[in-house]
């Protein structure tokens, strides 16, 4: 651990009590924790707390849960114990009783390209379920939810929404870029290097050097990939303070953000400020506008649909396209550009983008935030505190104005057609006017497609189709950065399209269309495609179609036999059975799937 990450060891008893008596006048009903801390009949419960070092002042304070997915299985999460420690200090100083507890994480990058990636989306559900369950069972009053790797972020936000406890979202921060041959590199360059190596365009020695330098320390992947997309979105939703997403993982400012989150959650308890007071149709529209303006991950579509379902906010996949059409892309970060999250942090972070969108009337400035101020008021507050530079002083070649944007429309496109009646998702990292027609090369899983790409048989004009990788068919809707990066690395970023009922990493670039719905496993058209069928991808027309008549599709559908589930027992079988369509966020909560 770096000096900045090292924190002194403390137990609950050694923490100095803060403003504990600020809650002395609270009615019993106001604090759920009184169920386990107050009254003669709760003496056994208090005895258990005292065994862990809590004292009378602690037991008279609101209990704030700090769910923490710290783990040594990914750099995204390896430092989260230290981040959480700062949050615990902030809670304690403000008069709360912090209780840290664990939950799981899956490393998307390490499981990528393997059968293990099927666990990734399932982990979102397990995180949400476990945090909800612990906070319910232990009668907690509030949450500071800590997150690192991709699915931690939506999982934690889902839990906060479900419990509707006063909550502050706390991101662990992103990794700094590595250096290779005089340029900034991230994990995506390593994945693309695999494709270049297969084509003979990169030596084994250079690939080895790239591998050794791409990830220099702790933190989530550095580009505007899924983790940084969702961290940015948490600000636009109002669930995290503005300016909290961009500080690097190993910077002292990350620990300052964590301590402030701990202080803020106690304020939320005092003011009875809950997710249901913050989240609205306006806040979700703000989140989508930001996602499209910064070229955020396609996974943001899946997760925002799931969050909206949890919050009982009416949101559909079509809303993403509508908002993207009116919102220009004004930030050019990896994977489309060359800059990373730290570059954005150095010029003011996510609020810089939000301010430009707000001034162009592309955001709802009156949407509420976790601080109790509106989005517009939060931006004004940052300016007044000198934490947000004047826009005229910002000199960054990856940031554009709304009047002179990088692209006239946002990066997220929703394509429909006879191949995707319920929609599909594309993040544009190249030409907005992309139009492609070509023969299908059909594969029933990622491994077979990867073998084809690496064999050198891929041809300009191909449309690679990977089906039976959806939420049910996979199960788990694997991300396929390995395949997409290999296609790009092989020199086919602009002349080969790929479509799947699975997902892509936020690091994916090129004409890669995911979330095709309905998926193959439930009889969706993508499962009816055969080698040689001519497929059209038309971004301006938002069309994804196959050159087959309705009669031909009907005949194939009649002959279609759904594949047998790949797992007969265990967690993969359970979630494969429970997942809803990607067009609805691949949710598993029964309340959200009742009409599906």
KEFI-854938 format. One line per field, with one value per residue (C-alpha): residue number from 1; residue in one letter; x, y, z. Coordinates in nm, 3 decimals. Layout:
BEGIN
n	(NUM; ...)
res	(A; ...)
px	(X; ...)
py	(Y; ...)
pz	(Z; ...)
***
This chain:
BEGIN
n	(1; 2; 3; 4; 5; 6; 7; 8; 9; 10; 11; 12; 13; 14; 15; 16; 17; 18; 19; 20; 21; 22; 23; 24; 25; 26; 27; 28; 29; 30; 31; 32; 33; 34; 35; 36; 37; 38; 39; 40; 41; 42; 43; 44; 45; 46; 47; 48; 49; 50; 51; 52; 53; 54; 55; 56; 57; 58; 59; 60; 61; 62; 63; 64; 65; 66; 67; 68; 69; 70; 71; 72; 73; 74; 75; 76; 77; 78; 79; 80; 81; 82; 83; 84; 85; 86; 87; 88; 89; 90; 91; 92; 93; 94; 95; 96; 97; 98; 99; 100; 101; 102; 103; 104; 105; 106; 107; 108; 109; 110; 111; 112; 113; 114; 115; 116; 117; 118; 119; 120; 121; 122; 123; 124; 125; 126; 127; 128; 129; 130; 131; 132; 133; 134; 135; 136; 137; 138; 139; 140; 141; 142; 143; 144; 145; 146; 147; 148; 149; 150; 151; 152; 153; 154; 155; 156; 157; 158; 159; 160; 161; 162; 163; 164; 165; 166; 167; 168; 169; 170; 171; 172; 173; 174; 175; 176; 177; 178; 179; 180; 181; 182; 183; 184; 185; 186; 187; 188; 189; 190; 191; 192; 193; 194; 195; 196; 197; 198; 199; 200; 201; 202; 203; 204; 205; 206; 207; 208; 209; 210; 211; 212; 213; 214; 215; 216; 217; 218; 219; 220; 221; 222; 223; 224; 225; 226; 227; 228; 229; 230; 231; 232; 233; 234; 235; 236; 237; 238; 239; 240; 241; 242; 243; 244; 245; 246; 247; 248; 249; 250; 251; 252; 253; 254; 255; 256; 257; 258; 259; 260; 261; 262; 263; 264; 265; 266; 267; 268; 269; 270; 271; 272; 273; 274; 275; 276; 277; 278; 279; 280; 281; 282; 283; 284; 285; 286; 287; 288; 289; 290; 291; 292; 293; 294; 295; 296; 297; 298; 299; 300; 301; 302; 303; 304; 305; 306; 307; 308; 309; 310; 311; 312; 313; 314; 315; 316; 317; 318; 319; 320; 321; 322; 323; 324; 325; 326; 327; 328; 329; 330; 331; 332; 333; 334; 335; 336; 337; 338; 339; 340; 341; 342; 343; 344; 345; 346; 347; 348; 349; 350; 351; 352; 353; 354; 355; 356; 357; 358; 359; 360; 361; 362; 363; 364; 365; 366; 367; 368; 369; 370; 371; 372; 373; 374; 375; 376; 377; 378; 379; 380; 381; 382; 383; 384; 385; 386; 387; 388; 389; 390; 391; 392; 393; 394; 395; 396; 397; 398; 399; 400; 401; 402; 403; 404; 405; 406; 407; 408; 409; 410; 411; 412; 413; 414; 415; 416; 417; 418; 419; 420; 421; 422; 423; 424; 425; 426; 427; 428; 429; 430; 431; 432; 433; 434; 435; 436; 437; 438; 439; 440; 441; 442; 443; 444; 445; 446; 447; 448; 449; 450; 451; 452; 453; 454; 455; 456; 457; 458; 459; 460; 461; 462; 463; 464; 465; 466; 467; 468; 469; 470; 471; 472; 473; 474; 475; 476; 477; 478; 479; 480; 481; 482; 483; 484; 485; 486; 487; 488; 489; 490; 491; 492; 493; 494; 495; 496; 497; 498; 499; 500; 501; 502; 503; 504; 505; 506; 507; 508; 509; 510; 511; 512; 513; 514; 515; 516; 517; 518; 519; 520; 521; 522; 523; 524; 525; 526; 527; 528; 529; 530; 531; 532; 533; 534; 535; 536; 537; 538; 539; 540; 541; 542; 543; 544; 545; 546; 547; 548; 549; 550; 551; 552; 553; 554; 555; 556; 557; 558; 559; 560; 561; 562; 563; 564; 565; 566; 567; 568; 569; 570; 571; 572; 573; 574; 575; 576; 577; 578; 579; 580; 581; 582; 583; 584; 585; 586; 587; 588; 589; 590; 591; 592; 593; 594; 595; 596)
res	(X; X; X; X; X; X; X; X; X; X; X; X; X; X; X; X; X; X; X; X; X; X; X; X; X; X; X; X; X; X; X; X; X; X; X; X; X; X; X; X; X; X; X; X; X; X; X; X; X; X; X; X; X; X; X; X; X; X; X; X; X; X; X; X; X; X; X; X; X; X; X; X; X; X; X; X; X; X; X; X; X; X; X; X; X; X; X; X; X; X; X; X; X; X; X; X; X; X; X; X; X; X; X; X; X; X; X; X; X; X; X; X; X; X; X; X; X; X; X; X; X; X; X; X; X; X; X; X; X; X; X; X; X; X; X; X; X; X; X; X; X; X; X; X; X; X; X; X; X; X; X; X; X; X; X; X; X; X; X; X; X; X; X; X; X; X; X; X; X; X; X; X; X; X; X; X; X; X; X; X; X; X; X; X; X; X; X; X; X; X; X; X; X; X; X; X; X; X; X; X; X; X; X; X; X; X; X; X; X; X; X; X; X; X; X; X; X; X; X; X; X; X; X; X; X; X; X; X; X; X; X; X; X; X; X; X; X; X; X; X; X; X; X; X; X; X; X; X; X; X; X; X; X; X; X; X; X; X; X; X; X; X; X; X; X; X; X; X; X; X; X; X; X; X; X; X; X; X; X; X; X; X; X; X; X; X; X; X; X; X; X; X; X; X; X; X; X; X; X; X; X; X; X; X; X; X; X; X; X; X; X; X; X; X; X; X; X; X; X; X; X; X; X; X; X; X; X; X; X; X; X; X; X; X; X; X; X; X; X; X; X; X; X; X; X; X; X; X; X; X; X; X; X; X; X; X; X; X; X; X; X; X; X; X; X; X; X; X; X; X; X; X; X; X; X; X; X; X; X; X; X; X; X; X; X; X; X; X; X; X; X; X; X; X; X; X; X; X; X; X; X; X; X; X; X; X; X; X; X; X; X; X; X; X; X; X; X; X; X; X; X; X; X; X; X; X; X; X; X; X; X; X; X; X; X; X; X; X; X; X; X; X; X; X; X; X; X; X; X; X; X; X; X; X; X; X; X; X; X; X; X; X; X; X; X; X; X; X; X; X; X; X; X; X; X; X; X; X; X; X; X; X; X; X; X; X; X; X; X; X; X; X; X; X; X; X; X; X; X; X; X; X; X; X; X; X; X; X; X; X; X; X; X; X; X; X; X; X; X; X; X; X; X; X; X; X; X; X; X; X; X; X; X; X; X; X; X; X; X; X; X; X; X; X; X; X; X; X; X; X; X; X; X; X; X; X; X; X; X; X; X; X; X; X; X; X; X; X; X; X; X; X; X; X; X; X; X; X; X; X; X; X; X; X; X; X; X; X; X; X; X; X; X; X; X; X)
px	(0.000; 0.114; 0.167; -0.164; -0.342; -0.198; -0.441; -0.387; -0.554; -0.857; -1.138; -1.482; -1.393; -1.090; -1.278; -1.347; -1.720; -1.838; -2.160; -2.348; -2.603; -2.740; -2.978; -3.074; -3.413; -3.502; -3.818; -3.775; -3.961; -3.716; -3.422; -3.474; -3.168; -3.362; -3.509; -3.176; -3.028; -3.302; -3.495; -3.430; -3.530; -3.243; -2.972; -2.853; -2.829; -2.629; -2.403; -2.312; -2.231; -2.018; -1.816; -1.704; -1.599; -1.908; -2.005; -2.307; -2.251; -2.231; -2.550; -2.738; -2.634; -2.779; -2.621; -2.466; -2.380; -2.073; -2.094; -1.748; -1.652; -1.279; -1.085; -0.744; -0.887; -0.891; -0.700; -1.040; -1.108; -0.770; -0.760; -1.123; -1.055; -0.858; -1.126; -1.392; -1.181; -1.198; -1.575; -1.595; -1.397; -1.637; -1.943; -1.794; -1.693; -2.041; -2.210; -2.302; -2.220; -2.040; -2.055; -1.859; -1.962; -1.848; -1.994; -1.860; -1.697; -1.606; -1.315; -1.460; -1.116; -0.980; -1.293; -1.318; -1.305; -1.365; -1.669; -1.624; -1.753; -2.102; -2.073; -2.031; -2.390; -2.508; -2.274; -2.472; -2.777; -2.590; -2.439; -2.778; -2.941; -2.670; -2.656; -3.035; -3.045; -2.777; -2.912; -3.263; -3.159; -2.931; -3.180; -2.940; -3.046; -2.836; -2.572; -2.247; -2.207; -1.848; -1.779; -1.486; -1.526; -1.801; -2.096; -2.027; -2.161; -2.511; -2.540; -2.479; -2.712; -2.984; -2.950; -2.981; -3.293; -3.453; -3.393; -3.470; -3.236; -3.048; -2.755; -2.440; -2.265; -1.885; -1.666; -1.319; -1.163; -0.989; -0.641; -0.380; -0.285; 0.022; 0.305; 0.421; 0.632; 0.572; 0.191; -0.079; -0.220; -0.495; -0.615; -0.797; -0.466; -0.360; -0.678; -0.631; -0.268; -0.384; -0.555; -0.253; -0.030; -0.258; -0.231; 0.147; 0.138; 0.282; 0.567; 0.539; 0.804; 0.607; 0.285; 0.472; 0.601; 0.251; 0.108; 0.364; 0.300; -0.074; -0.198; 0.038; -0.160; -0.494; -0.819; -1.083; -0.998; -0.900; -1.099; -1.467; -1.543; -1.823; -1.692; -1.611; -1.934; -2.142; -1.942; -2.009; -2.375; -2.401; -2.332; -2.591; -2.848; -2.786; -2.678; -2.316; -2.187; -2.080; -1.707; -1.672; -1.629; -1.302; -1.037; -0.787; -0.785; -0.441; -0.474; -0.532; -0.834; -1.004; -0.983; -1.112; -1.412; -1.467; -1.458; -1.701; -1.936; -1.937; -2.019; -2.286; -2.476; -2.526; -2.668; -2.901; -3.022; -3.082; -3.277; -3.446; -3.319; -3.368; -3.320; -3.694; -3.657; -3.373; -3.454; -3.709; -3.769; -3.565; -3.264; -3.266; -3.288; -2.990; -2.797; -2.871; -2.773; -2.439; -2.382; -2.436; -2.233; -1.922; -1.938; -2.019; -2.043; -2.336; -2.365; -2.500; -2.818; -2.867; -2.795; -3.000; -3.301; -3.253; -3.213; -3.522; -3.718; -3.605; -3.702; -4.039; -3.946; -4.093; -3.795; -3.765; -3.483; -3.628; -3.564; -3.191; -3.210; -3.441; -3.210; -2.899; -3.039; -3.070; -2.750; -2.416; -2.105; -1.872; -1.610; -1.375; -1.230; -1.108; -1.212; -1.319; -1.047; -0.710; -0.777; -0.869; -1.065; -0.766; -0.740; -1.101; -1.029; -0.744; -0.977; -1.263; -1.416; -1.770; -1.919; -1.741; -1.946; -2.265; -2.226; -2.192; -2.500; -2.694; -2.608; -2.734; -3.064; -2.990; -3.026; -3.290; -3.120; -3.395; -3.332; -3.254; -2.920; -2.794; -2.670; -3.021; -2.939; -3.049; -2.808; -2.788; -2.731; -2.456; -2.270; -2.304; -2.174; -1.867; -1.796; -1.836; -1.593; -1.337; -1.358; -1.481; -1.268; -1.422; -1.513; -1.303; -0.994; -1.033; -0.791; -0.841; -0.829; -1.068; -1.346; -1.576; -1.851; -2.217; -2.200; -1.895; -1.922; -1.718; -2.035; -2.375; -2.547; -2.465; -2.269; -2.547; -2.770; -3.067; -3.113; -3.432; -3.554; -3.650; -3.335; -3.400; -3.773; -3.713; -3.400; -3.021; -2.747; -2.446; -2.188; -2.047; -1.671; -1.618; -1.837; -2.191; -2.299; -2.184; -2.373; -2.274; -2.414; -2.248; -2.280; -2.340; -2.077; -2.277; -2.141; -2.327; -2.081; -1.796; -1.524; -1.607; -1.619; -1.282; -1.129; -1.258; -1.115; -0.776; -0.758; -0.702; -1.013; -1.200; -1.278; -1.366; -1.745; -1.817; -2.095; -2.002; -2.313; -2.276; -2.599; -2.709; -2.507; -2.805; -2.922; -3.103; -2.906; -2.557; -2.668; -2.540; -2.491; -2.113; -1.913; -1.701; -1.410; -1.177; -1.353; -1.419; -1.065; -0.925; -1.132; -0.999; -0.647; -0.663; -0.724; -1.100; -1.234; -1.436; -1.511; -1.641; -1.954; -2.039; -2.375; -2.481; -2.750; -2.466; -2.285; -1.969; -1.720; -1.721; -1.375; -1.518; -1.488; -1.603; -1.944; -2.032; -2.404; -2.507; -2.815; -3.001; -3.350; -3.535; -3.238; -3.185; -3.265; -3.626; -3.677; -3.555; -3.471; -3.097; -3.124; -3.269; -2.975; -2.773; -2.432; -2.450; -2.768; -2.717; -2.735; -2.768; -2.637; -2.750; -2.675; -2.848; -3.167; -3.122; -3.177; -3.057; -3.211; -3.160; -3.257; -3.525; -3.898; -4.145; -4.245; -3.886; -3.840; -4.172; -4.060; -3.733; -3.914; -4.145; -3.843; -3.657; -3.577; -3.471; -3.130; -3.116; -3.007; -2.631; -2.642; -2.879; -2.808; -2.636; -2.638; -2.602; -2.909; -3.105; -3.020; -3.053; -3.409; -3.480; -3.330; -3.566; -3.490; -3.193; -3.440; -3.575; -3.235; -3.195; -3.358; -3.435; -3.648; -3.998; -4.165; -3.991; -4.064; -4.434; -4.543; -4.265)
py	(0.000; 0.354; 0.602; 0.762; 0.428; 0.332; 0.401; 0.353; 0.049; 0.139; -0.052; 0.084; 0.177; 0.385; 0.618; 0.956; 1.013; 1.304; 1.493; 1.194; 1.396; 1.559; 1.261; 1.260; 1.413; 1.171; 0.974; 0.599; 0.547; 0.768; 0.532; 0.173; 0.069; 0.125; -0.219; -0.368; -0.102; 0.031; -0.116; -0.378; -0.658; -0.560; -0.614; -0.931; -0.737; -0.458; -0.716; -0.842; -0.490; -0.430; -0.741; -0.555; -0.243; -0.026; 0.187; 0.377; 0.673; 0.445; 0.266; 0.594; 0.693; 0.593; 0.282; 0.347; 0.042; 0.056; -0.236; -0.293; -0.532; -0.504; -0.798; -0.898; -1.033; -0.705; -0.376; -0.205; -0.323; -0.396; -0.058; -0.031; -0.114; 0.210; 0.409; 0.265; 0.351; 0.719; 0.692; 0.529; 0.819; 1.068; 0.886; 0.866; 1.231; 1.337; 1.137; 0.810; 0.451; 0.303; -0.070; -0.212; -0.538; -0.726; -0.836; -0.994; -0.869; -1.026; -0.892; -0.832; -0.793; -1.115; -1.320; -1.168; -1.418; -1.714; -1.904; -1.714; -1.392; -1.539; -1.451; -1.079; -0.961; -1.212; -1.043; -0.719; -0.900; -1.076; -0.747; -0.575; -0.870; -0.905; -0.536; -0.518; -0.831; -0.725; -0.371; -0.513; -0.789; -0.570; -0.279; -0.023; 0.340; 0.445; 0.335; 0.456; 0.214; 0.158; 0.034; -0.046; -0.291; -0.253; -0.439; -0.310; 0.030; -0.059; -0.331; -0.082; 0.178; -0.085; -0.176; 0.186; 0.229; -0.093; -0.016; 0.356; 0.427; 0.760; 0.675; 0.819; 0.642; 0.625; 0.524; 0.385; 0.581; 0.486; 0.361; 0.592; 0.518; 0.311; 0.420; 0.226; 0.361; 0.718; 0.701; 0.646; 0.294; 0.106; -0.251; -0.205; -0.168; -0.504; -0.674; -0.513; -0.619; -0.981; -0.927; -0.748; -1.034; -1.291; -1.095; -1.076; -0.699; -0.710; -0.921; -1.137; -0.923; -0.603; -0.763; -0.872; -0.518; -0.378; -0.628; -0.526; -0.152; -0.106; -0.129; 0.053; 0.029; 0.025; 0.153; 0.077; 0.074; 0.427; 0.511; 0.598; 0.231; 0.085; 0.171; 0.533; 0.564; 0.451; 0.667; 0.969; 0.871; 0.852; 1.228; 1.305; 1.090; 1.286; 0.982; 1.101; 1.454; 1.644; 1.615; 1.286; 1.047; 1.150; 1.159; 0.876; 0.572; 0.638; 1.012; 1.175; 1.348; 1.008; 0.972; 1.326; 1.233; 0.921; 1.111; 1.369; 1.086; 0.964; 1.310; 1.365; 1.045; 1.154; 1.480; 1.276; 1.086; 1.408; 1.556; 1.222; 1.252; 0.926; 0.791; 0.825; 1.199; 1.227; 0.996; 1.100; 1.094; 1.415; 1.264; 0.963; 1.189; 1.382; 1.055; 0.949; 1.292; 1.270; 0.911; 1.003; 1.326; 1.153; 0.842; 0.621; 0.244; 0.058; -0.116; 0.213; 0.144; -0.193; -0.060; 0.260; 0.056; -0.168; 0.127; 0.296; -0.021; -0.037; 0.329; 0.281; 0.546; 0.501; 0.455; 0.262; 0.173; 0.414; 0.703; 0.656; 0.710; 1.009; 1.181; 1.087; 1.246; 1.583; 1.564; 1.617; 1.423; 1.676; 1.457; 1.234; 0.982; 0.625; 0.402; 0.647; 0.899; 0.887; 1.059; 0.893; 0.977; 1.142; 1.386; 1.488; 1.517; 1.759; 2.009; 1.987; 1.642; 1.545; 1.883; 2.051; 1.841; 1.881; 2.259; 2.277; 2.061; 2.262; 2.594; 2.456; 2.358; 1.988; 1.896; 1.944; 2.185; 2.147; 1.774; 1.695; 1.563; 1.385; 1.713; 1.855; 2.106; 2.084; 1.999; 2.364; 2.476; 2.216; 2.352; 2.704; 2.582; 2.424; 2.748; 2.952; 2.723; 2.754; 2.381; 2.427; 2.638; 2.900; 2.740; 2.991; 2.873; 2.507; 2.401; 2.034; 1.891; 1.611; 1.848; 2.024; 2.280; 2.214; 2.463; 2.291; 1.930; 1.624; 1.476; 1.638; 1.348; 1.147; 0.824; 0.584; 0.456; 0.221; 0.015; -0.174; -0.376; -0.732; -0.855; -0.658; -0.592; -0.497; -0.299; -0.329; -0.099; 0.054; 0.302; 0.501; 0.547; 0.630; 0.753; 0.859; 0.789; 0.425; 0.197; -0.164; -0.458; -0.797; -1.172; -1.323; -1.542; -1.715; -1.856; -2.004; -1.880; -1.638; -1.903; -2.014; -1.653; -1.580; -1.882; -1.754; -1.406; -1.538; -1.789; -1.508; -1.602; -1.282; -1.081; -0.720; -0.688; -0.970; -0.942; -1.164; -1.288; -1.439; -1.571; -1.765; -1.529; -1.333; -1.305; -1.640; -1.816; -1.744; -1.732; -1.400; -1.201; -1.216; -0.909; -0.980; -0.738; -1.019; -1.073; -0.707; -0.604; -0.889; -0.767; -0.413; -0.537; -0.735; -0.412; -0.437; -0.154; 0.002; -0.276; -0.562; -0.541; -0.765; -0.823; -1.032; -1.086; -1.063; -0.748; -0.553; -0.397; -0.021; -0.049; -0.188; 0.027; -0.012; -0.108; -0.361; -0.401; -0.571; -0.638; -0.764; -0.845; -1.072; -1.300; -1.628; -1.849; -1.729; -1.745; -1.400; -1.340; -1.335; -1.707; -1.767; -1.621; -1.856; -1.820; -1.604; -1.412; -1.047; -0.815; -0.438; -0.207; 0.150; 0.401; 0.707; 0.504; 0.318; -0.006; -0.358; -0.601; -0.917; -0.954; -1.213; -1.187; -1.228; -1.558; -1.687; -1.577; -1.742; -2.070; -2.065; -1.976; -2.274; -2.503; -2.335; -2.542; -2.355; -2.468; -2.667; -2.467; -2.489; -2.538; -2.767; -2.647; -2.382; -2.007; -1.993; -2.208; -1.997; -1.663; -1.799; -1.884; -1.549; -1.291; -1.072; -0.926; -0.696; -0.438; -0.418; -0.408; -0.786; -0.750; -1.038; -0.854; -1.010; -0.671; -0.551; -0.856; -0.891; -0.746; -0.893)
pz	(0.000; -0.068; 0.216; 0.118; 0.150; 0.488; 0.771; 1.146; 1.296; 1.505; 1.668; 1.740; 2.098; 2.001; 1.769; 1.928; 1.952; 1.746; 1.773; 1.917; 2.113; 1.797; 1.783; 2.149; 2.072; 1.795; 1.849; 1.881; 1.554; 1.367; 1.411; 1.309; 1.508; 1.830; 1.757; 1.870; 2.100; 2.328; 2.621; 2.890; 2.654; 2.423; 2.685; 2.506; 2.179; 2.341; 2.502; 2.156; 2.043; 2.353; 2.270; 1.956; 2.148; 2.111; 2.409; 2.541; 2.312; 2.011; 2.110; 2.140; 1.784; 1.447; 1.298; 0.959; 0.753; 0.532; 0.288; 0.144; -0.140; -0.068; -0.211; -0.337; -0.663; -0.857; -0.844; -0.851; -0.496; -0.339; -0.162; -0.052; 0.314; 0.333; 0.152; 0.383; 0.687; 0.596; 0.559; 0.903; 1.048; 0.890; 1.023; 1.370; 1.381; 1.277; 1.552; 1.383; 1.479; 1.175; 1.112; 0.821; 0.657; 0.351; 0.024; -0.294; -0.612; -0.944; -1.147; -1.491; -1.650; -1.501; -1.579; -1.929; -2.213; -1.983; -1.862; -1.537; -1.696; -1.664; -1.295; -1.357; -1.402; -1.143; -0.895; -0.936; -0.805; -0.524; -0.406; -0.404; -0.229; 0.035; 0.126; 0.143; 0.359; 0.607; 0.650; 0.700; 0.938; 1.151; 1.161; 1.019; 0.984; 0.684; 0.434; 0.284; -0.004; -0.118; -0.471; -0.698; -0.987; -1.247; -1.096; -0.745; -0.846; -0.973; -0.709; -0.429; -0.580; -0.620; -0.253; -0.143; -0.352; -0.228; 0.138; 0.093; 0.381; 0.389; 0.165; 0.014; -0.272; -0.245; -0.540; -0.477; -0.764; -1.084; -1.160; -1.309; -1.671; -1.741; -1.970; -2.274; -2.560; -2.445; -2.436; -2.176; -2.184; -2.002; -1.990; -2.322; -2.507; -2.366; -2.490; -2.831; -2.823; -2.814; -3.150; -3.293; -3.176; -3.342; -3.670; -3.641; -3.596; -3.244; -3.116; -2.809; -2.641; -2.697; -2.574; -2.262; -2.204; -2.255; -2.006; -1.744; -1.767; -1.837; -1.477; -1.239; -0.915; -0.737; -0.882; -1.142; -1.512; -1.611; -1.926; -1.950; -1.912; -1.699; -1.351; -1.434; -1.632; -1.335; -1.093; -1.315; -1.342; -0.962; -0.953; -1.222; -1.042; -0.724; -0.520; -0.482; -0.417; -0.727; -0.786; -0.598; -0.891; -1.052; -0.777; -0.841; -0.616; -0.469; -0.420; -0.080; -0.230; -0.259; 0.119; 0.167; -0.051; 0.162; 0.490; 0.353; 0.249; 0.608; 0.741; 0.477; 0.551; 0.911; 0.782; 0.561; 0.867; 1.055; 0.764; 0.681; 0.323; 0.135; -0.219; -0.277; -0.212; -0.464; -0.754; -1.013; -1.384; -1.401; -1.228; -1.461; -1.765; -1.628; -1.589; -1.946; -2.083; -1.904; -2.018; -2.381; -2.358; -2.218; -2.437; -2.139; -2.136; -2.292; -1.955; -1.824; -2.023; -1.856; -1.508; -1.533; -1.647; -1.344; -1.106; -1.247; -1.194; -0.831; -0.787; -0.959; -1.217; -1.564; -1.798; -2.123; -2.357; -2.615; -2.375; -2.416; -2.790; -2.757; -2.509; -2.705; -3.022; -2.845; -2.640; -2.815; -2.728; -2.564; -2.392; -2.588; -2.344; -2.385; -2.553; -2.826; -2.745; -2.571; -2.236; -1.907; -1.592; -1.425; -1.716; -1.652; -1.280; -1.340; -1.510; -1.259; -1.298; -1.393; -1.283; -1.576; -1.818; -1.614; -1.610; -1.988; -2.034; -1.777; -1.937; -2.269; -2.103; -2.155; -1.787; -1.520; -1.283; -1.026; -0.974; -0.611; -0.485; -0.175; -0.026; -0.008; -0.280; -0.642; -0.920; -1.025; -0.665; -0.623; -0.925; -0.787; -0.450; -0.610; -0.794; -0.476; -0.293; -0.572; -0.647; -1.003; -1.239; -1.462; -1.792; -1.986; -1.795; -1.891; -2.164; -2.249; -2.600; -2.504; -2.390; -2.634; -2.606; -2.675; -2.963; -3.114; -2.995; -3.080; -3.229; -3.280; -3.104; -2.796; -2.813; -2.715; -2.995; -2.968; -3.284; -3.364; -3.662; -3.742; -3.565; -3.247; -3.197; -2.833; -2.912; -2.905; -2.778; -2.953; -2.827; -3.117; -3.090; -3.458; -3.742; -3.649; -4.007; -4.004; -4.245; -4.297; -4.489; -4.485; -4.450; -4.108; -3.948; -3.676; -3.350; -3.056; -2.797; -2.739; -2.749; -3.104; -3.223; -3.062; -3.232; -3.568; -3.513; -3.403; -3.688; -3.937; -4.136; -4.054; -4.366; -4.434; -4.447; -4.204; -3.947; -3.655; -3.474; -3.126; -2.983; -2.677; -2.455; -2.318; -1.956; -1.975; -2.246; -2.115; -1.848; -1.720; -2.040; -2.066; -2.164; -2.470; -2.465; -2.564; -2.898; -2.977; -2.886; -3.098; -3.396; -3.351; -3.287; -3.609; -3.800; -3.850; -3.632; -3.914; -4.162; -3.944; -3.729; -3.437; -3.274; -2.979; -2.718; -2.467; -2.349; -2.411; -2.177; -2.148; -2.304; -2.629; -2.941; -3.298; -3.447; -3.177; -3.103; -2.780; -2.567; -2.877; -2.753; -2.737; -2.687; -2.872; -2.574; -2.565; -2.941; -3.040; -3.406; -3.336; -3.269; -3.617; -3.813; -4.034; -4.196; -4.504; -4.415; -4.509; -4.208; -4.212; -3.941; -4.007; -3.731; -3.883; -3.933; -3.603; -3.794; -3.718; -3.963; -4.162; -4.527; -4.464; -4.521; -4.238; -4.394; -4.388; -4.028; -3.934; -4.091; -3.901; -3.582; -3.629; -3.655; -3.368; -3.061; -2.750; -2.625; -2.305; -1.999; -1.965; -1.589; -1.402; -1.050; -0.842; -0.873; -1.251; -1.299; -1.050; -1.206; -1.559; -1.467; -1.297; -1.533; -1.735; -2.078; -2.131; -2.263; -1.907; -1.736; -1.688; -1.346; -1.110; -0.856; -0.886; -0.839; -1.153; -1.366; -1.292; -1.626; -1.840)
***
